[in-house]
Amino acid sequence: MDSASARLVVILGPTASGKSELAIRLARELNGEVLACDSTQVYRHFDIGTGKVPPSERCGVPHHLIDLVEPHEVFTAGDYAARATTALADVTARRKLPIMTAGTGLYLRALLEGLSDAPARSEELRERLRRRARAKGPLYLHALLARIDPESARRIAPRDTQKIIRAIEMRVLAGKAVGEIHRAGRRPLEGYAIAKIGLNPPRAALYQRIHARVERMIASGWLDEVRRLIAQGVPPDSKPFQFIGYPELKQTAEGRMPLEAAAESIRQATRNYAKRQLTWFRKESGVQWLAGFGDEPAAAAEAVRLVRAAP
């Protein structure tokens, strides 16, 4: 397949809408392979709570862009775009159809639209900022950011130290506010004809699926996974421990929250996340929306038809 005429299918939608099931169905029917576009699934060892499809359920379809880094490593949207571009080239070079399951809108935007030329990370500056935060308290860095880049400070939560440090770093090294850097010229993905399929099942049915999914994840050993991660010494402040469900189950593992209270908190957080995903994806251009779940026969058949009919 010539890279100039390569095709890319993107399946987007909220959590629990059946993106993975639909991607596997399309891959089996259309000689494809699956590429994950998910900011949680890039981390190794955090498996159940991030919704990774177990190898036994992939029906022999290769999956890419999963388990890329260790929990303590920093991984950005720019890192994802670079890795995804390489994976796309590999899949298309083998004359396979790349089928992307997109749950993280920022990662998808970074790949398709490109990111501005942000400055590289400076570990020296980062360590100085961490020392100041330890000496002056967790809110000090946010107050500093508010002085030098108010727009970013309004966007970033006061205790999201990782994002705050990156915003300060970009402001200091580039001499520009983060928003100004991001609005600068971007390099979009080229050489692909992109077909976007969106899953938008009824809200009440989606919430039922979310609740059932949380129960299934807990029943399949999510709490044991958290206990194992703690026992293995994964740093408690590592990014994956901030993902939905992991803080709650960490408290349960430590005897500080009953399991049912943790489950209810996870259900609520997941519903809120699904709302945010839909809000983001509705702004995505060129999406052909399906009013159903990806594992429903009618929606799956329509998705196959749309992909076959795409240029």
SULDA-V321118 format. One record per residue. N is the residue number from 1. PSI is psi in whole degrees, -180 to 180 (999 if undefined). OMEGA is omega in whole degrees, -180 to 180 (none if undefined). Layout:
# SULDA-V321118
n	psi	omega
N	PSI	OMEGA
N	PSI	OMEGA
This chain:
# SULDA-V321118
n	psi	omega
1	126	180
2	134	-176
3	-25	-178
4	-23	-179
5	20	-178
6	150	179
7	151	176
8	126	176
9	130	177
10	122	175
11	119	-178
12	160	-179
13	177	-177
14	165	176
15	145	178
16	12	180
17	-4	177
18	25	-179
19	-46	-176
20	-43	180
21	-42	179
22	-40	-180
23	-43	179
24	-41	178
25	-47	180
26	-41	-179
27	-39	-179
28	-35	-177
29	-27	-170
30	20	177
31	54	-176
32	175	173
33	153	-173
34	136	174
35	122	180
36	141	175
37	78	-171
38	124	-175
39	-14	179
40	-32	-174
41	-7	177
42	-16	-176
43	132	177
44	155	172
45	-22	177
46	93	-166
47	-56	-172
48	-49	-177
49	-21	179
50	-3	175
51	24	176
52	137	177
53	121	179
54	146	180
55	-34	-179
56	-16	-178
57	9	-178
58	0	175
59	32	179
60	3	-179
61	124	177
62	139	177
63	139	-177
64	164	175
65	34	174
66	145	176
67	54	-177
68	-33	-173
69	164	177
70	159	-175
71	-30	-176
72	-8	-176
73	149	175
74	133	180
75	124	-174
76	172	175
77	-37	177
78	-40	176
79	-42	180
80	-46	-178
81	-40	180
82	-45	-179
83	-39	-179
84	-39	179
85	-42	178
86	-43	-180
87	-41	178
88	-45	-180
89	-39	180
90	-46	-178
91	-46	-178
92	-32	178
93	-27	178
94	13	175
95	36	174
96	155	179
97	117	177
98	128	-180
99	112	-173
100	131	174
101	111	-171
102	110	174
103	-22	-179
104	105	-175
105	-38	-179
106	-40	178
107	-42	179
108	-43	179
109	-42	180
110	-39	-180
111	-50	-172
112	-39	-176
113	-18	-178
114	163	178
115	156	177
116	168	-177
117	80	-179
118	153	-180
119	151	178
120	160	180
121	146	176
122	106	-178
123	-31	179
124	-48	179
125	-40	180
126	-43	-179
127	-37	176
128	-42	180
129	-39	178
130	-41	179
131	-41	178
132	-40	-180
133	-40	179
134	-37	-177
135	-35	-171
136	-3	178
137	161	-172
138	-21	-177
139	-4	-177
140	-46	-176
141	-35	179
142	-39	177
143	-39	177
144	-45	179
145	-39	-180
146	-30	179
147	-39	-173
148	-19	-180
149	76	-176
150	-36	-179
151	-45	179
152	-38	180
153	-37	178
154	-27	-176
155	-27	-173
156	134	180
157	143	-175
158	-25	-177
159	9	178
160	77	-171
161	-39	-177
162	-48	-179
163	-36	179
164	-45	180
165	-42	180
166	-40	-180
167	-43	178
168	-44	-180
169	-46	-180
170	-41	-180
171	-42	-178
172	-47	-174
173	-35	-178
174	-18	-177
175	17	-180
176	156	174
177	154	-178
178	-43	180
179	-39	179
180	-39	179
181	-45	-177
182	-28	-179
183	-5	178
184	176	-175
185	139	179
186	159	178
187	104	-179
188	161	176
189	132	-178
190	155	175
191	11	-179
192	136	168
193	115	-169
194	126	174
195	120	-178
196	127	178
197	124	-179
198	140	176
199	123	-177
200	70	-179
201	163	178
202	140	-174
203	-46	-178
204	-42	179
205	-37	178
206	-44	-180
207	-36	176
208	-42	178
209	-41	179
210	-47	-179
211	-45	180
212	-36	-179
213	-42	178
214	-45	179
215	-41	-179
216	-39	180
217	-40	178
218	-43	180
219	-27	-178
220	4	173
221	22	-179
222	-44	180
223	-41	177
224	-36	177
225	-44	179
226	-44	178
227	-41	180
228	-41	179
229	-41	177
230	-46	-178
231	-31	-180
232	-4	177
233	22	175
234	128	-176
235	132	-178
236	-21	179
237	11	178
238	152	-174
239	-45	-177
240	-27	179
241	-4	174
242	-8	-178
243	156	-178
244	128	176
245	-33	-177
246	-41	176
247	-40	-179
248	-46	-178
249	-25	173
250	-42	176
251	-39	177
252	-44	180
253	-29	-179
254	6	177
255	21	-176
256	-3	178
257	129	176
258	150	-176
259	-42	-178
260	-36	176
261	-40	177
262	-43	-179
263	-41	-180
264	-40	177
265	-39	179
266	-42	178
267	-45	-180
268	-45	-180
269	-37	-180
270	-39	176
271	-44	179
272	-39	179
273	-41	178
274	-40	177
275	-45	-180
276	-40	178
277	-46	-179
278	-40	178
279	-44	180
280	-50	-172
281	-24	178
282	-18	177
283	-8	-179
284	134	-178
285	152	172
286	20	-178
287	134	172
288	109	-171
289	141	175
290	133	-177
291	60	-180
292	-178	178
293	152	-176
294	-18	180
295	4	177
296	135	-175
297	-42	-177
298	-45	180
299	-41	-180
300	-42	179
301	-40	179
302	-38	179
303	-42	177
304	-44	180
305	-44	-179
306	-42	-179
307	-42	179
308	-34	-177
309	-12	-177
310	148	-180
311	999	none
